[in-house]
Amino acid sequence: MKALLMRVIYETPSCVLNMTCRIIVPVLVLLCWHSTISAESFKLVTGEFAPFTGQDLPDGGLTSEIIKRAFETMEHTTRIEFRPWKRGYQSTLKHEYFGTFPYVKTKERSEQFFYSNPIYTARVLWFARDDLDIPYTKDEDVKGLRACNPLGYSTKSIQKFIDQKLVHLITPKGDKECFKLIKMGRAHLYAVNEVTGWQVIQELYGTKAGFRTLGKSLQENTYHLMVARNYPYATKWLEQFNEGLANLQKQDVLKSIIIRHLGH
């Protein structure tokens, strides 16, 4: 539309004095203006990752609500569907969805996706059974232990342990399976953000007793909305989303959402 407007103005002789231009140009300007501000509906996909996402969680989980509210501040609507992580990831690459979330940045993903500004930040810690008696002060202290990392999840926080062959990796299908394996003694460690870790333990066993975290934070994870790099106008829509996210922060809405979902 904008390209058409420029052609009318610059390619029509004496456009300013031409009566046709005097009629057409204002109409085109109005149409361009309308197309710029018109509301869009975005179809998004995520999986089960409490308390950030979950089909049975209030408002679909913490990050689901943040994303929905951020788009709403820009007068856009969203429809969020829950699918297995791998299927949602591949479907987003095929443009069946505008985006998927919440994902941590990795080199591999960055080759295929653009990222939004961080939606939420959380510390990643080693979780273990509370009777695992090791003096964890350095990486080598976990040598020979079995570490759990769900299939398809990023290994960024524990990559150095894998590269140095300090741990044996077990890859079940999800967070709950990792904690079940630790409870049974078939795995020793699981590196996950502390919010998800404690929530999953509470959901599984009704108490946080029986588990503990080891040492200091392995890293801080920032969680993002991802959009395929070749999605039409991907950067334009992400800029609008980021603006909406900033609006939530300025209005303290983001803080109230976090408190409502996490209690702090």
C-alpha positions in Angstrom: 0.0 0.0 0.0 2.8 2.4 0.9 4.7 1.5 -2.2 1.6 2.3 -4.3 1.2 5.6 -2.6 4.8 6.6 -3.5 4.3 5.6 -7.1 1.2 7.7 -7.4 3.0 10.7 -6.0 6.4 10.4 -7.7 5.4 8.8 -11.1 2.4 10.9 -11.9 3.4 14.2 -13.7 2.4 17.3 -11.7 0.7 15.2 -9.1 0.2 18.1 -6.7 -1.8 20.0 -9.3 -3.6 17.0 -10.8 -7.2 16.7 -9.6 -7.1 12.9 -9.7 -4.1 12.9 -7.3 -6.0 15.3 -5.0 -8.6 12.6 -4.6 -6.6 9.4 -4.7 -3.7 10.4 -2.4 -5.8 11.3 0.7 -7.7 8.0 0.3 -4.4 6.0 0.0 -3.0 7.9 3.0 -6.1 6.9 5.1 -5.8 3.3 3.9 -2.1 3.1 4.8 -2.8 4.6 8.2 -5.6 2.1 8.9 -3.4 -0.8 7.8 -0.7 0.3 10.2 -2.8 0.5 13.3 -5.3 -2.3 12.5 -5.5 -5.1 15.1 -4.1 -8.5 14.3 -4.9 -12.0 15.8 -1.8 -14.1 16.5 -1.9 -17.9 16.8 0.7 -19.1 19.2 1.8 -22.5 20.5 3.4 -23.7 23.7 3.7 -26.9 25.8 3.5 -28.0 29.5 6.1 -26.2 31.6 4.6 -25.2 34.9 4.3 -22.6 36.2 5.2 -20.8 33.0 2.7 -22.6 30.7 0.1 -25.2 31.3 -3.3 -26.0 29.8 -4.8 -26.4 33.3 -3.1 -23.4 34.9 -4.9 -20.1 35.5 -4.7 -18.1 32.2 -2.5 -20.8 30.7 0.4 -20.1 33.1 2.7 -17.1 33.8 4.3 -16.5 30.4 1.0 -17.3 28.6 -0.7 -14.5 30.4 2.2 -12.0 30.0 2.3 -12.6 26.3 -1.5 -12.3 26.0 -1.5 -9.0 28.0 1.5 -7.6 26.1 -0.3 -8.0 22.8 -3.5 -6.6 24.2 -1.8 -3.3 25.1 -1.0 -3.0 21.3 -4.7 -3.8 20.5 -3.9 -7.3 19.2 -5.5 -10.6 20.2 -3.9 -14.0 20.7 -5.0 -17.7 20.5 -2.7 -20.0 22.4 -2.7 -23.8 21.7 -0.9 -26.5 23.7 1.0 -29.1 21.8 4.0 -31.4 22.4 7.1 -29.3 22.4 8.7 -30.8 19.3 5.5 -30.6 17.3 4.9 -27.0 18.3 8.5 -26.1 17.4 8.4 -27.6 14.0 4.9 -26.2 13.3 6.2 -22.7 14.1 9.0 -23.1 11.6 6.3 -24.0 9.0 4.3 -20.8 9.8 1.4 -22.8 11.2 1.8 -20.5 14.3 3.1 -17.0 14.6 5.4 -18.0 17.5 6.2 -20.4 20.3 7.3 -19.8 23.9 8.9 -19.8 26.4 12.3 -20.7 25.0 15.9 -20.0 26.2 18.3 -18.7 23.6 20.7 -21.2 22.0 23.0 -21.0 19.0 21.0 -23.6 17.0 17.6 -21.8 17.6 19.1 -18.4 16.8 19.8 -19.7 13.2 16.1 -20.2 12.7 14.3 -17.8 15.0 14.1 -14.2 16.1 13.6 -13.7 19.9 11.5 -11.2 21.8 12.9 -9.3 24.8 13.0 -11.5 27.9 9.6 -12.4 29.3 10.9 -13.8 32.6 14.3 -14.6 34.2 15.0 -17.4 36.6 18.0 -19.1 38.1 19.0 -22.6 37.1 20.1 -24.9 39.9 21.0 -28.6 40.3 18.1 -30.5 42.0 18.8 -33.7 43.8 17.4 -36.0 46.4 18.0 -34.6 49.9 20.1 -37.7 50.9 22.7 -37.1 48.1 25.7 -36.5 50.3 28.3 -34.8 48.2 30.4 -31.6 49.0 29.4 -29.7 45.9 31.9 -26.8 45.6 33.4 -27.4 42.1 32.3 -29.0 38.9 34.3 -32.2 39.4 32.3 -33.0 42.5 29.5 -34.4 40.4 31.7 -36.7 38.3 30.1 -40.0 37.5 26.6 -39.0 38.5 23.6 -39.4 36.3 22.1 -36.1 35.2 18.5 -35.9 33.8 17.6 -33.5 30.9 14.3 -34.0 29.2 14.4 -34.8 25.5 14.4 -31.7 23.3 15.3 -29.4 26.3 18.3 -27.1 26.0 21.5 -28.4 27.6 23.0 -24.9 27.7 23.2 -24.8 31.5 25.0 -28.1 31.8 26.9 -28.2 28.6 30.3 -27.9 30.3 29.5 -31.0 32.4 28.6 -32.9 29.3 31.7 -31.7 27.3 34.0 -32.7 30.2 32.2 -36.1 30.5 31.5 -35.4 34.2 27.9 -36.7 34.1 26.0 -39.4 32.3 23.0 -38.0 30.6 19.5 -39.4 30.8 16.8 -38.0 28.6 13.1 -38.8 29.5 10.2 -36.9 28.1 9.6 -34.2 30.7 10.2 -32.5 34.0 8.0 -34.8 36.0 9.8 -37.9 34.7 13.2 -36.4 35.8 12.0 -35.9 39.3 10.5 -39.3 39.4 13.8 -40.8 38.3 15.6 -38.9 41.0 13.1 -40.0 43.6 13.7 -43.7 42.6 17.5 -43.2 42.6 17.8 -43.9 38.9 19.1 -40.3 38.3 21.0 -38.1 40.7 20.7 -34.6 39.3 18.4 -32.4 37.3 19.3 -28.8 36.2 16.2 -26.7 36.0 15.1 -23.2 36.9 14.2 -23.1 40.6 10.6 -21.9 40.0 9.7 -24.9 37.8 11.7 -27.3 39.9 9.9 -26.7 43.2 6.5 -26.4 41.5 6.8 -29.7 39.8 8.0 -31.4 43.0 5.0 -29.9 44.9 2.6 -31.1 42.2 4.0 -34.6 42.2 4.4 -35.3 45.9 2.3 -32.6 47.7 5.4 -31.4 49.5 8.9 -30.1 48.8 10.5 -32.5 51.3 12.8 -35.1 50.0 14.6 -32.8 47.6 17.2 -30.1 47.7 19.3 -27.9 45.5 23.1 -28.0 45.2 25.5 -25.1 45.3 25.2 -21.9 43.4 23.3 -21.0 40.3 24.5 -22.7 37.1 23.1 -19.8 35.0 20.3 -17.4 34.7 17.7 -18.3 32.1 15.8 -15.7 30.2 12.6 -16.9 28.5 11.5 -15.6 25.2 8.8 -15.7 22.5 10.3 -17.0 19.3 9.2 -16.3 15.7 10.6 -18.0 12.6 13.1 -15.7 10.8 11.3 -16.1 7.5 7.8 -15.3 8.9 6.3 -12.3 7.1 7.0 -9.1 9.0 8.5 -11.0 11.9 10.6 -8.2 13.2 7.8 -5.7 12.9 5.5 -7.8 15.0 8.2 -8.6 17.6 8.9 -4.9 17.9 5.2 -4.3 18.7 5.2 -7.2 21.2 8.4 -5.8 22.9 6.6 -2.4 23.1 3.6 -4.1 24.7 5.9 -5.9 27.2 7.5 -2.6 28.1 4.1 -1.1 28.7 3.3 -3.9 31.2 6.5 -3.1 33.0 5.9 0.6 33.2 2.4 0.1 34.5 3.5 -2.5 37.1 1.1 -4.9 35.5 3.9 -7.4 34.9 4.8 -7.4 38.6 1.1 -8.1 39.6 0.9 -11.0 37.1 4.1 -12.6 38.5 2.8 -12.2 42.1 -0.5 -13.8 41.1 1.1 -16.8 39.6 4.1 -17.3 41.8 3.0 -15.6 45.1 6.1 -13.4 45.3 
